[in-house]
Amino acid sequence: MSLKIIGGVYGGRVLRSVRGLGTRPLLGQVREAVFNILADAVPDALVWDLFAGTGASGIEALSRGATRVLFCEKNGRAVDVLKQNLHLLGPDAVDRSVVLRTDAWDPPVMHRAAFGANRAGADPEAPSDAEVAPDLVFLDPPYPMVAEDPLKSMARARRLLDRTARGGCVMFHFEAGVLDEDDFDDDLDVDLREWGSTAIGFLWRKGEAPERLQRRWQREAERQAEG
């Protein structure tokens, strides 16, 4: 099985995958739609790709200008293929990546020396052991894990959101029908999208979603009030 990078400097390049790992990368058309929604949020972003599998989402972010990506994956075979994919793309992709075999629900604290030293706008006076928060998080746990306890998984996604930088977004991928917007906390901004059996909840802290979404939600609320 192969995966193709859709956009950016590595667009058109083919990534390796491995059958039988239980990994479930986003289909190309869904990945393209997700990055269209994210638009200008990806360039210069610090990104976490959790349950990364062979790295398709994080590598797409690298291709589109993310400053650095942390890949977290527990399966050793997937980690090996992920590293091979980065090396196939060249030294720049390798240099802008951190690959950890670890529990993706609880990524370790990342420090400026290892993760954010070259970030655009970073404080050059910040100590090397300063904690660096991600701007974007791709969260892609196995479907059965979320289906077994959807509310627990949602709570875990919320804890990850709390670790993001101001305006940070968690893109939570799960099977359509397992969670709906009413299942998410009221103090979140949620944009839930579905493509066939795939659902992605774009999560922000309340009031931190992009202005275009805030305006859309305001218009929808006004129409409902009028109707």
mmCIF file of the C-alpha atoms, coordinates in Angstrom:
data_MODEL
# 
_entry.id   MODEL 
# 
loop_
_atom_site.group_PDB 
_atom_site.id 
_atom_site.type_symbol 
_atom_site.label_atom_id 
_atom_site.label_alt_id 
_atom_site.label_comp_id 
_atom_site.label_asym_id 
_atom_site.label_entity_id 
_atom_site.label_seq_id 
_atom_site.pdbx_PDB_ins_code 
_atom_site.Cartn_x 
_atom_site.Cartn_y 
_atom_site.Cartn_z 
_atom_site.occupancy 
_atom_site.B_iso_or_equiv 
_atom_site.pdbx_formal_charge 
_atom_site.auth_seq_id 
_atom_site.auth_comp_id 
_atom_site.auth_asym_id 
_atom_site.auth_atom_id 
_atom_site.pdbx_PDB_model_num 
ATOM 1   C CA . MET A 1 1   ? 0.000   0.000  0.000  1.00 0.00 ? 1   MET A CA 1 
ATOM 2   C CA . SER A 1 2   ? 1.296   3.472  -0.832 1.00 0.00 ? 2   SER A CA 1 
ATOM 3   C CA . LEU A 1 3   ? 0.268   6.988  0.191  1.00 0.00 ? 3   LEU A CA 1 
ATOM 4   C CA . LYS A 1 4   ? 0.869   10.117 -1.826 1.00 0.00 ? 4   LYS A CA 1 
ATOM 5   C CA . ILE A 1 5   ? 1.692   13.538 -0.404 1.00 0.00 ? 5   ILE A CA 1 
ATOM 6   C CA . ILE A 1 6   ? -0.882  15.913 -1.818 1.00 0.00 ? 6   ILE A CA 1 
ATOM 7   C CA . GLY A 1 7   ? 0.498   19.452 -1.539 1.00 0.00 ? 7   GLY A CA 1 
ATOM 8   C CA . GLY A 1 8   ? 3.536   21.513 -0.681 1.00 0.00 ? 8   GLY A CA 1 
ATOM 9   C CA . VAL A 1 9   ? 7.200   20.994 -1.429 1.00 0.00 ? 9   VAL A CA 1 
ATOM 10  C CA . TYR A 1 10  ? 6.928   17.194 -1.275 1.00 0.00 ? 10  TYR A CA 1 
ATOM 11  C CA . GLY A 1 11  ? 3.673   17.072 -3.243 1.00 0.00 ? 11  GLY A CA 1 
ATOM 12  C CA . GLY A 1 12  ? 3.387   13.979 -5.431 1.00 0.00 ? 12  GLY A CA 1 
ATOM 13  C CA . ARG A 1 13  ? 5.962   11.996 -3.477 1.00 0.00 ? 13  ARG A CA 1 
ATOM 14  C CA . VAL A 1 14  ? 4.863   8.492  -2.470 1.00 0.00 ? 14  VAL A CA 1 
ATOM 15  C CA . LEU A 1 15  ? 5.148   7.284  1.127  1.00 0.00 ? 15  LEU A CA 1 
ATOM 16  C CA . ARG A 1 16  ? 5.561   3.719  2.263  1.00 0.00 ? 16  ARG A CA 1 
ATOM 17  C CA . SER A 1 17  ? 2.987   1.929  4.379  1.00 0.00 ? 17  SER A CA 1 
ATOM 18  C CA . VAL A 1 18  ? 2.693   -1.569 5.826  1.00 0.00 ? 18  VAL A CA 1 
ATOM 19  C CA . ARG A 1 19  ? -0.266  -3.895 5.639  1.00 0.00 ? 19  ARG A CA 1 
ATOM 20  C CA . GLY A 1 20  ? -1.603  -5.479 8.773  1.00 0.00 ? 20  GLY A CA 1 
ATOM 21  C CA . LEU A 1 21  ? -0.509  -2.849 11.278 1.00 0.00 ? 21  LEU A CA 1 
ATOM 22  C CA . GLY A 1 22  ? -4.013  -1.632 12.013 1.00 0.00 ? 22  GLY A CA 1 
ATOM 23  C CA . THR A 1 23  ? -2.963  1.876  10.996 1.00 0.00 ? 23  THR A CA 1 
ATOM 24  C CA . ARG A 1 24  ? -5.630  3.867  9.189  1.00 0.00 ? 24  ARG A CA 1 
ATOM 25  C CA . PRO A 1 25  ? -4.241  6.892  7.380  1.00 0.00 ? 25  PRO A CA 1 
ATOM 26  C CA . LEU A 1 26  ? -6.691  9.488  6.141  1.00 0.00 ? 26  LEU A CA 1 
ATOM 27  C CA . LEU A 1 27  ? -7.677  8.883  2.542  1.00 0.00 ? 27  LEU A CA 1 
ATOM 28  C CA . GLY A 1 28  ? -6.168  11.357 0.126  1.00 0.00 ? 28  GLY A CA 1 
ATOM 29  C CA . GLN A 1 29  ? -9.375  13.284 -0.541 1.00 0.00 ? 29  GLN A CA 1 
ATOM 30  C CA . VAL A 1 30  ? -10.088 13.606 3.194  1.00 0.00 ? 30  VAL A CA 1 
ATOM 31  C CA . ARG A 1 31  ? -6.521  14.690 3.937  1.00 0.00 ? 31  ARG A CA 1 
ATOM 32  C CA . GLU A 1 32  ? -6.757  17.307 1.185  1.00 0.00 ? 32  GLU A CA 1 
ATOM 33  C CA . ALA A 1 33  ? -10.056 18.607 2.622  1.00 0.00 ? 33  ALA A CA 1 
ATOM 34  C CA . VAL A 1 34  ? -8.576  18.774 6.133  1.00 0.00 ? 34  VAL A CA 1 
ATOM 35  C CA . PHE A 1 35  ? -5.594  20.824 4.997  1.00 0.00 ? 35  PHE A CA 1 
ATOM 36  C CA . ASN A 1 36  ? -7.855  23.105 2.972  1.00 0.00 ? 36  ASN A CA 1 
ATOM 37  C CA . ILE A 1 37  ? -9.846  23.765 6.138  1.00 0.00 ? 37  ILE A CA 1 
ATOM 38  C CA . LEU A 1 38  ? -6.662  24.452 8.102  1.00 0.00 ? 38  LEU A CA 1 
ATOM 39  C CA . ALA A 1 39  ? -5.440  26.782 5.355  1.00 0.00 ? 39  ALA A CA 1 
ATOM 40  C CA . ASP A 1 40  ? -2.971  29.316 6.778  1.00 0.00 ? 40  ASP A CA 1 
ATOM 41  C CA . ALA A 1 41  ? -2.683  27.576 10.161 1.00 0.00 ? 41  ALA A CA 1 
ATOM 42  C CA . VAL A 1 42  ? -0.057  25.090 8.944  1.00 0.00 ? 42  VAL A CA 1 
ATOM 43  C CA . PRO A 1 43  ? 2.900   27.246 7.770  1.00 0.00 ? 43  PRO A CA 1 
ATOM 44  C CA . ASP A 1 44  ? 5.331   27.876 10.659 1.00 0.00 ? 44  ASP A CA 1 
ATOM 45  C CA . ALA A 1 45  ? 3.241   25.692 12.998 1.00 0.00 ? 45  ALA A CA 1 
ATOM 46  C CA . LEU A 1 46  ? 4.556   23.269 15.570 1.00 0.00 ? 46  LEU A CA 1 
ATOM 47  C CA . VAL A 1 47  ? 2.621   20.048 15.052 1.00 0.00 ? 47  VAL A CA 1 
ATOM 48  C CA . TRP A 1 48  ? 1.993   16.823 16.946 1.00 0.00 ? 48  TRP A CA 1 
ATOM 49  C CA . ASP A 1 49  ? 0.998   13.750 14.906 1.00 0.00 ? 49  ASP A CA 1 
ATOM 50  C CA . LEU A 1 50  ? -0.390  11.313 17.501 1.00 0.00 ? 50  LEU A CA 1 
ATOM 51  C CA . PHE A 1 51  ? -1.046  7.662  16.661 1.00 0.00 ? 51  PHE A CA 1 
ATOM 52  C CA . ALA A 1 52  ? 1.016   8.672  13.658 1.00 0.00 ? 52  ALA A CA 1 
ATOM 53  C CA . GLY A 1 53  ? 1.198   5.306  11.921 1.00 0.00 ? 53  GLY A CA 1 
ATOM 54  C CA . THR A 1 54  ? 3.537   5.767  8.999  1.00 0.00 ? 54  THR A CA 1 
ATOM 55  C CA . GLY A 1 55  ? 3.326   9.552  9.264  1.00 0.00 ? 55  GLY A CA 1 
ATOM 56  C CA . ALA A 1 56  ? 1.051   10.709 6.441  1.00 0.00 ? 56  ALA A CA 1 
ATOM 57  C CA . SER A 1 57  ? -0.645  13.598 8.287  1.00 0.00 ? 57  SER A CA 1 
ATOM 58  C CA . GLY A 1 58  ? 2.501   14.973 9.913  1.00 0.00 ? 58  GLY A CA 1 
ATOM 59  C CA . ILE A 1 59  ? 4.507   14.643 6.715  1.00 0.00 ? 59  ILE A CA 1 
ATOM 60  C CA . GLU A 1 60  ? 1.770   16.480 4.805  1.00 0.00 ? 60  GLU A CA 1 
ATOM 61  C CA . ALA A 1 61  ? 2.134   19.260 7.393  1.00 0.00 ? 61  ALA A CA 1 
ATOM 62  C CA . LEU A 1 62  ? 5.911   19.326 6.885  1.00 0.00 ? 62  LEU A CA 1 
ATOM 63  C CA . SER A 1 63  ? 5.374   19.530 3.143  1.00 0.00 ? 63  SER A CA 1 
ATOM 64  C CA . ARG A 1 64  ? 3.073   22.532 3.616  1.00 0.00 ? 64  ARG A CA 1 
ATOM 65  C CA . GLY A 1 65  ? 5.491   24.503 5.769  1.00 0.00 ? 65  GLY A CA 1 
ATOM 66  C CA . ALA A 1 66  ? 5.127   23.323 9.363  1.00 0.00 ? 66  ALA A CA 1 
ATOM 67  C CA . THR A 1 67  ? 8.247   24.268 11.302 1.00 0.00 ? 67  THR A CA 1 
ATOM 68  C CA . ARG A 1 68  ? 8.554   20.989 13.166 1.00 0.00 ? 68  ARG A CA 1 
ATOM 69  C CA . VAL A 1 69  ? 6.505   17.828 13.768 1.00 0.00 ? 69  VAL A CA 1 
ATOM 70  C CA . LEU A 1 70  ? 6.495   15.434 16.707 1.00 0.00 ? 70  LEU A CA 1 
ATOM 71  C CA . PHE A 1 71  ? 5.404   11.952 15.618 1.00 0.00 ? 71  PHE A CA 1 
ATOM 72  C CA . CYS A 1 72  ? 4.155   9.635  18.397 1.00 0.00 ? 72  CYS A CA 1 
ATOM 73  C CA . GLU A 1 73  ? 3.486   5.977  17.593 1.00 0.00 ? 73  GLU A CA 1 
ATOM 74  C CA . LYS A 1 74  ? 3.649   2.834  19.733 1.00 0.00 ? 74  LYS A CA 1 
ATOM 75  C CA . ASN A 1 75  ? 3.929   0.183  17.000 1.00 0.00 ? 75  ASN A CA 1 
ATOM 76  C CA . GLY A 1 76  ? 7.597   -0.529 16.278 1.00 0.00 ? 76  GLY A CA 1 
ATOM 77  C CA . ARG A 1 77  ? 7.050   -1.585 12.658 1.00 0.00 ? 77  ARG A CA 1 
ATOM 78  C CA . ALA A 1 78  ? 5.118   1.610  11.944 1.00 0.00 ? 78  ALA A CA 1 
ATOM 79  C CA . VAL A 1 79  ? 7.872   3.687  13.572 1.00 0.00 ? 79  VAL A CA 1 
ATOM 80  C CA . ASP A 1 80  ? 10.462  2.022  11.341 1.00 0.00 ? 80  ASP A CA 1 
ATOM 81  C CA . VAL A 1 81  ? 8.466   2.806  8.192  1.00 0.00 ? 81  VAL A CA 1 
ATOM 82  C CA . LEU A 1 82  ? 7.797   6.364  9.387  1.00 0.00 ? 82  LEU A CA 1 
ATOM 83  C CA . LYS A 1 83  ? 11.527  6.958  9.782  1.00 0.00 ? 83  LYS A CA 1 
ATOM 84  C CA . GLN A 1 84  ? 12.143  5.471  6.332  1.00 0.00 ? 84  GLN A CA 1 
ATOM 85  C CA . ASN A 1 85  ? 9.557   7.832  4.845  1.00 0.00 ? 85  ASN A CA 1 
ATOM 86  C CA . LEU A 1 86  ? 11.261  10.850 6.400  1.00 0.00 ? 86  LEU A CA 1 
ATOM 87  C CA . HIS A 1 87  ? 14.672  9.738  5.123  1.00 0.00 ? 87  HIS A CA 1 
ATOM 88  C CA . LEU A 1 88  ? 13.220  9.224  1.638  1.00 0.00 ? 88  LEU A CA 1 
ATOM 89  C CA . LEU A 1 89  ? 12.162  12.887 1.674  1.00 0.00 ? 89  LEU A CA 1 
ATOM 90  C CA . GLY A 1 90  ? 15.641  14.043 2.591  1.00 0.00 ? 90  GLY A CA 1 
ATOM 91  C CA . PRO A 1 91  ? 17.613  15.661 5.404  1.00 0.00 ? 91  PRO A CA 1 
ATOM 92  C CA . ASP A 1 92  ? 15.357  18.707 5.763  1.00 0.00 ? 92  ASP A CA 1 
ATOM 93  C CA . ALA A 1 93  ? 12.344  16.519 6.605  1.00 0.00 ? 93  ALA A CA 1 
ATOM 94  C CA . VAL A 1 94  ? 14.453  14.519 9.051  1.00 0.00 ? 94  VAL A CA 1 
ATOM 95  C CA . ASP A 1 95  ? 15.819  17.649 10.712 1.00 0.00 ? 95  ASP A CA 1 
ATOM 96  C CA . ARG A 1 96  ? 12.322  19.076 11.219 1.00 0.00 ? 96  ARG A CA 1 
ATOM 97  C CA . SER A 1 97  ? 10.970  15.885 12.792 1.00 0.00 ? 97  SER A CA 1 
ATOM 98  C CA . VAL A 1 98  ? 11.048  14.181 16.187 1.00 0.00 ? 98  VAL A CA 1 
ATOM 99  C CA . VAL A 1 99  ? 9.917   10.530 16.162 1.00 0.00 ? 99  VAL A CA 1 
ATOM 100 C CA . LEU A 1 100 ? 9.063   8.853  19.470 1.00 0.00 ? 100 LEU A CA 1 
ATOM 101 C CA . ARG A 1 101 ? 7.837   5.365  20.216 1.00 0.00 ? 101 ARG A CA 1 
ATOM 102 C CA . THR A 1 102 ? 5.537   6.289  23.081 1.00 0.00 ? 102 THR A CA 1 
ATOM 103 C CA . ASP A 1 103 ? 1.959   6.479  24.363 1.00 0.00 ? 103 ASP A CA 1 
ATOM 104 C CA . ALA A 1 104 ? 0.283   8.887  21.961 1.00 0.00 ? 104 ALA A CA 1 
ATOM 105 C CA . TRP A 1 105 ? -2.376  9.856  24.529 1.00 0.00 ? 105 TRP A CA 1 
ATOM 106 C CA . ASP A 1 106 ? 0.326   11.346 26.756 1.00 0.00 ? 106 ASP A CA 1 
ATOM 107 C CA . PRO A 1 107 ? 3.154   12.873 24.699 1.00 0.00 ? 107 PRO A CA 1 
ATOM 108 C CA . PRO A 1 108 ? 6.180   13.988 26.708 1.00 0.00 ? 108 PRO A CA 1 
ATOM 109 C CA . VAL A 1 109 ? 6.840   17.645 27.342 1.00 0.00 ? 109 VAL A CA 1 
ATOM 110 C CA . MET A 1 110 ? 8.833   19.057 24.446 1.00 0.00 ? 110 MET A CA 1 
ATOM 111 C CA . HIS A 1 111 ? 11.542  21.623 25.153 1.00 0.00 ? 111 HIS A CA 1 
ATOM 112 C CA . ARG A 1 112 ? 12.749  24.504 23.038 1.00 0.00 ? 112 ARG A CA 1 
ATOM 113 C CA . ALA A 1 113 ? 16.186  22.963 22.505 1.00 0.00 ? 113 ALA A CA 1 
ATOM 114 C CA . ALA A 1 114 ? 14.707  19.876 20.847 1.00 0.00 ? 114 ALA A CA 1 
ATOM 115 C CA . PHE A 1 115 ? 11.498  21.140 19.313 1.00 0.00 ? 115 PHE A CA 1 
ATOM 116 C CA . GLY A 1 116 ? 11.053  24.884 19.034 1.00 0.00 ? 116 GLY A CA 1 
ATOM 117 C CA . ALA A 1 117 ? 14.467  26.465 18.614 1.00 0.00 ? 117 ALA A CA 1 
ATOM 118 C CA . ASN A 1 118 ? 13.866  27.503 14.997 1.00 0.00 ? 118 ASN A CA 1 
ATOM 119 C CA . ARG A 1 119 ? 10.238  28.457 15.319 1.00 0.00 ? 119 ARG A CA 1 
ATOM 120 C CA . ALA A 1 120 ? 9.240   31.665 13.552 1.00 0.00 ? 120 ALA A CA 1 
ATOM 121 C CA . GLY A 1 121 ? 8.837   34.414 16.111 1.00 0.00 ? 121 GLY A CA 1 
ATOM 122 C CA . ALA A 1 122 ? 10.381  32.375 18.916 1.00 0.00 ? 122 ALA A CA 1 
ATOM 123 C CA . ASP A 1 123 ? 11.924  34.311 21.767 1.00 0.00 ? 123 ASP A CA 1 
ATOM 124 C CA . PRO A 1 124 ? 15.690  33.973 21.256 1.00 0.00 ? 124 PRO A CA 1 
ATOM 125 C CA . GLU A 1 125 ? 16.187  34.680 24.962 1.00 0.00 ? 125 GLU A CA 1 
ATOM 126 C CA . ALA A 1 126 ? 13.975  31.793 26.099 1.00 0.00 ? 126 ALA A CA 1 
ATOM 127 C CA . PRO A 1 127 ? 15.893  29.069 27.982 1.00 0.00 ? 127 PRO A CA 1 
ATOM 128 C CA . SER A 1 128 ? 16.625  25.859 26.108 1.00 0.00 ? 128 SER A CA 1 
ATOM 129 C CA . ASP A 1 129 ? 14.544  23.855 28.606 1.00 0.00 ? 129 ASP A CA 1 
ATOM 130 C CA . ALA A 1 130 ? 11.439  26.027 28.133 1.00 0.00 ? 130 ALA A CA 1 
ATOM 131 C CA . GLU A 1 131 ? 8.346   23.993 27.324 1.00 0.00 ? 131 GLU A CA 1 
ATOM 132 C CA . VAL A 1 132 ? 7.026   24.408 23.779 1.00 0.00 ? 132 VAL A CA 1 
ATOM 133 C CA . ALA A 1 133 ? 3.320   23.915 23.077 1.00 0.00 ? 133 ALA A CA 1 
ATOM 134 C CA . PRO A 1 134 ? 2.034   22.698 19.697 1.00 0.00 ? 134 PRO A CA 1 
ATOM 135 C CA . ASP A 1 135 ? -0.178  24.773 17.440 1.00 0.00 ? 135 ASP A CA 1 
ATOM 136 C CA . LEU A 1 136 ? -1.830  21.814 15.719 1.00 0.00 ? 136 LEU A CA 1 
ATOM 137 C CA . VAL A 1 137 ? -2.467  18.264 16.903 1.00 0.00 ? 137 VAL A CA 1 
ATOM 138 C CA . PHE A 1 138 ? -3.499  15.400 14.625 1.00 0.00 ? 138 PHE A CA 1 
ATOM 139 C CA . LEU A 1 139 ? -5.164  12.835 16.906 1.00 0.00 ? 139 LEU A CA 1 
ATOM 140 C CA . ASP A 1 140 ? -5.912  9.536  15.173 1.00 0.00 ? 140 ASP A CA 1 
ATOM 141 C CA . PRO A 1 141 ? -6.539  6.736  17.697 1.00 0.00 ? 141 PRO A CA 1 
ATOM 142 C CA . PRO A 1 142 ? -7.803  3.339  16.470 1.00 0.00 ? 142 PRO A CA 1 
ATOM 143 C CA . TYR A 1 143 ? -11.525 3.337  15.753 1.00 0.00 ? 143 TYR A CA 1 
ATOM 144 C CA . PRO A 1 144 ? -12.265 0.483  18.231 1.00 0.00 ? 144 PRO A CA 1 
ATOM 145 C CA . MET A 1 145 ? -10.521 2.380  21.040 1.00 0.00 ? 145 MET A CA 1 
ATOM 146 C CA . VAL A 1 146 ? -12.780 5.391  20.596 1.00 0.00 ? 146 VAL A CA 1 
ATOM 147 C CA . ALA A 1 147 ? -15.919 3.308  20.020 1.00 0.00 ? 147 ALA A CA 1 
ATOM 148 C CA . GLU A 1 148 ? -15.316 1.367  23.250 1.00 0.00 ? 148 GLU A CA 1 
ATOM 149 C CA . ASP A 1 149 ? -15.513 4.523  25.362 1.00 0.00 ? 149 ASP A CA 1 
ATOM 150 C CA . PRO A 1 150 ? -16.281 7.629  23.272 1.00 0.00 ? 150 PRO A CA 1 
ATOM 151 C CA . LEU A 1 151 ? -16.648 10.033 26.186 1.00 0.00 ? 151 LEU A CA 1 
ATOM 152 C CA . LYS A 1 152 ? -13.349 8.961  27.737 1.00 0.00 ? 152 LYS A CA 1 
ATOM 153 C CA . SER A 1 153 ? -11.640 9.457  24.377 1.00 0.00 ? 153 SER A CA 1 
ATOM 154 C CA . MET A 1 154 ? -13.234 12.886 24.047 1.00 0.00 ? 154 MET A CA 1 
ATOM 155 C CA . ALA A 1 155 ? -11.988 13.800 27.534 1.00 0.00 ? 155 ALA A CA 1 
ATOM 156 C CA . ARG A 1 156 ? -8.484  12.708 26.545 1.00 0.00 ? 156 ARG A CA 1 
ATOM 157 C CA . ALA A 1 157 ? -8.705  14.837 23.399 1.00 0.00 ? 157 ALA A CA 1 
ATOM 158 C CA . ARG A 1 158 ? -9.692  17.765 25.598 1.00 0.00 ? 158 ARG A CA 1 
ATOM 159 C CA . ARG A 1 159 ? -6.622  17.277 27.808 1.00 0.00 ? 159 ARG A CA 1 
ATOM 160 C CA . LEU A 1 160 ? -4.443  17.373 24.711 1.00 0.00 ? 160 LEU A CA 1 
ATOM 161 C CA . LEU A 1 161 ? -6.152  20.579 23.601 1.00 0.00 ? 161 LEU A CA 1 
ATOM 162 C CA . ASP A 1 162 ? -5.286  22.127 26.963 1.00 0.00 ? 162 ASP A CA 1 
ATOM 163 C CA . ARG A 1 163 ? -1.611  21.557 26.137 1.00 0.00 ? 163 ARG A CA 1 
ATOM 164 C CA . THR A 1 164 ? -1.719  23.505 22.871 1.00 0.00 ? 164 THR A CA 1 
ATOM 165 C CA . ALA A 1 165 ? -0.628  27.091 22.349 1.00 0.00 ? 165 ALA A CA 1 
ATOM 166 C CA . ARG A 1 166 ? -3.200  29.875 22.337 1.00 0.00 ? 166 ARG A CA 1 
ATOM 167 C CA . GLY A 1 167 ? -5.491  29.341 19.354 1.00 0.00 ? 167 GLY A CA 1 
ATOM 168 C CA . GLY A 1 168 ? -4.284  25.746 19.086 1.00 0.00 ? 168 GLY A CA 1 
ATOM 169 C CA . CYS A 1 169 ? -6.401  23.130 17.343 1.00 0.00 ? 169 CYS A CA 1 
ATOM 170 C CA . VAL A 1 170 ? -6.839  19.380 17.863 1.00 0.00 ? 170 VAL A CA 1 
ATOM 171 C CA . MET A 1 171 ? -8.070  17.433 14.844 1.00 0.00 ? 171 MET A CA 1 
ATOM 172 C CA . PHE A 1 172 ? -9.710  14.369 16.379 1.00 0.00 ? 172 PHE A CA 1 
ATOM 173 C CA . HIS A 1 173 ? -10.325 11.561 13.856 1.00 0.00 ? 173 HIS A CA 1 
ATOM 174 C CA . PHE A 1 174 ? -12.913 8.890  14.699 1.00 0.00 ? 174 PHE A CA 1 
ATOM 175 C CA . GLU A 1 175 ? -15.593 6.790  13.031 1.00 0.00 ? 175 GLU A CA 1 
ATOM 176 C CA . ALA A 1 176 ? -18.674 8.707  11.924 1.00 0.00 ? 176 ALA A CA 1 
ATOM 177 C CA . GLY A 1 177 ? -21.613 8.288  14.295 1.00 0.00 ? 177 GLY A CA 1 
ATOM 178 C CA . VAL A 1 178 ? -19.534 7.557  17.391 1.00 0.00 ? 178 VAL A CA 1 
ATOM 179 C CA . LEU A 1 179 ? -19.603 11.158 18.661 1.00 0.00 ? 179 LEU A CA 1 
ATOM 180 C CA . ASP A 1 180 ? -21.686 14.166 17.687 1.00 0.00 ? 180 ASP A CA 1 
ATOM 181 C CA . GLU A 1 181 ? -21.355 17.837 18.552 1.00 0.00 ? 181 GLU A CA 1 
ATOM 182 C CA . ASP A 1 182 ? -23.567 17.491 21.648 1.00 0.00 ? 182 ASP A CA 1 
ATOM 183 C CA . ASP A 1 183 ? -21.028 15.089 23.181 1.00 0.00 ? 183 ASP A CA 1 
ATOM 184 C CA . PHE A 1 184 ? -18.325 17.767 23.337 1.00 0.00 ? 184 PHE A CA 1 
ATOM 185 C CA . ASP A 1 185 ? -17.967 20.179 26.245 1.00 0.00 ? 185 ASP A CA 1 
ATOM 186 C CA . ASP A 1 186 ? -19.833 23.487 26.023 1.00 0.00 ? 186 ASP A CA 1 
ATOM 187 C CA . ASP A 1 187 ? -16.602 25.389 26.662 1.00 0.00 ? 187 ASP A CA 1 
ATOM 188 C CA . LEU A 1 188 ? -15.147 24.228 23.341 1.00 0.00 ? 188 LEU A CA 1 
ATOM 189 C CA . ASP A 1 189 ? -15.435 25.534 19.812 1.00 0.00 ? 189 ASP A CA 1 
ATOM 190 C CA . VAL A 1 190 ? -16.214 22.463 17.676 1.00 0.00 ? 190 VAL A CA 1 
ATOM 191 C CA . ASP A 1 191 ? -16.400 22.100 13.911 1.00 0.00 ? 191 ASP A CA 1 
ATOM 192 C CA . LEU A 1 192 ? -17.469 18.509 13.142 1.00 0.00 ? 192 LEU A CA 1 
ATOM 193 C CA . ARG A 1 193 ? -17.054 17.280 9.579  1.00 0.00 ? 193 ARG A CA 1 
ATOM 194 C CA . GLU A 1 194 ? -17.902 13.884 8.052  1.00 0.00 ? 194 GLU A CA 1 
ATOM 195 C CA . TRP A 1 195 ? -16.738 12.200 4.861  1.00 0.00 ? 195 TRP A CA 1 
ATOM 196 C CA . GLY A 1 196 ? -18.462 8.830  4.499  1.00 0.00 ? 196 GLY A CA 1 
ATOM 197 C CA . SER A 1 197 ? -17.437 6.731  7.508  1.00 0.00 ? 197 SER A CA 1 
ATOM 198 C CA . THR A 1 198 ? -14.775 9.260  8.545  1.00 0.00 ? 198 THR A CA 1 
ATOM 199 C CA . ALA A 1 199 ? -15.468 11.991 11.094 1.00 0.00 ? 199 ALA A CA 1 
ATOM 200 C CA . ILE A 1 200 ? -13.099 14.716 12.234 1.00 0.00 ? 200 ILE A CA 1 
ATOM 201 C CA . GLY A 1 201 ? -13.804 17.088 15.063 1.00 0.00 ? 201 GLY A CA 1 
ATOM 202 C CA . PHE A 1 202 ? -11.778 20.301 14.841 1.00 0.00 ? 202 PHE A CA 1 
ATOM 203 C CA . LEU A 1 203 ? -11.483 21.428 18.462 1.00 0.00 ? 203 LEU A CA 1 
ATOM 204 C CA . TRP A 1 204 ? -10.454 24.795 19.898 1.00 0.00 ? 204 TRP A CA 1 
ATOM 205 C CA . ARG A 1 205 ? -10.822 26.320 23.327 1.00 0.00 ? 205 ARG A CA 1 
ATOM 206 C CA . LYS A 1 206 ? -13.930 28.507 23.559 1.00 0.00 ? 206 LYS A CA 1 
ATOM 207 C CA . GLY A 1 207 ? -13.518 31.693 21.555 1.00 0.00 ? 207 GLY A CA 1 
ATOM 208 C CA . GLU A 1 208 ? -10.280 30.592 19.872 1.00 0.00 ? 208 GLU A CA 1 
ATOM 209 C CA . ALA A 1 209 ? -11.647 29.152 16.631 1.00 0.00 ? 209 ALA A CA 1 
ATOM 210 C CA . PRO A 1 210 ? -10.752 31.117 13.485 1.00 0.00 ? 210 PRO A CA 1 
ATOM 211 C CA . GLU A 1 211 ? -12.790 34.266 12.909 1.00 0.00 ? 211 GLU A CA 1 
ATOM 212 C CA . ARG A 1 212 ? -14.359 32.850 9.733  1.00 0.00 ? 212 ARG A CA 1 
ATOM 213 C CA . LEU A 1 213 ? -15.916 30.055 11.791 1.00 0.00 ? 213 LEU A CA 1 
ATOM 214 C CA . GLN A 1 214 ? -16.996 32.417 14.529 1.00 0.00 ? 214 GLN A CA 1 
ATOM 215 C CA . ARG A 1 215 ? -18.775 34.543 11.915 1.00 0.00 ? 215 ARG A CA 1 
ATOM 216 C CA . ARG A 1 216 ? -20.449 31.483 10.387 1.00 0.00 ? 216 ARG A CA 1 
ATOM 217 C CA . TRP A 1 217 ? -21.698 30.273 13.756 1.00 0.00 ? 217 TRP A CA 1 
ATOM 218 C CA . GLN A 1 218 ? -22.997 33.758 14.557 1.00 0.00 ? 218 GLN A CA 1 
ATOM 219 C CA . ARG A 1 219 ? -24.959 33.866 11.288 1.00 0.00 ? 219 ARG A CA 1 
ATOM 220 C CA . GLU A 1 220 ? -26.403 30.408 11.977 1.00 0.00 ? 220 GLU A CA 1 
ATOM 221 C CA . ALA A 1 221 ? -27.426 31.450 15.503 1.00 0.00 ? 221 ALA A CA 1 
ATOM 222 C CA . GLU A 1 222 ? -29.117 34.568 14.137 1.00 0.00 ? 222 GLU A CA 1 
ATOM 223 C CA . ARG A 1 223 ? -31.059 32.544 11.544 1.00 0.00 ? 223 ARG A CA 1 
ATOM 224 C CA . GLN A 1 224 ? -32.214 30.118 14.225 1.00 0.00 ? 224 GLN A CA 1 
ATOM 225 C CA . ALA A 1 225 ? -33.334 33.000 16.435 1.00 0.00 ? 225 ALA A CA 1 
ATOM 226 C CA . GLU A 1 226 ? -35.304 34.500 13.576 1.00 0.00 ? 226 GLU A CA 1 
ATOM 227 C CA . GLY A 1 227 ? -36.892 31.195 12.607 1.00 0.00 ? 227 GLY A CA 1 
# 
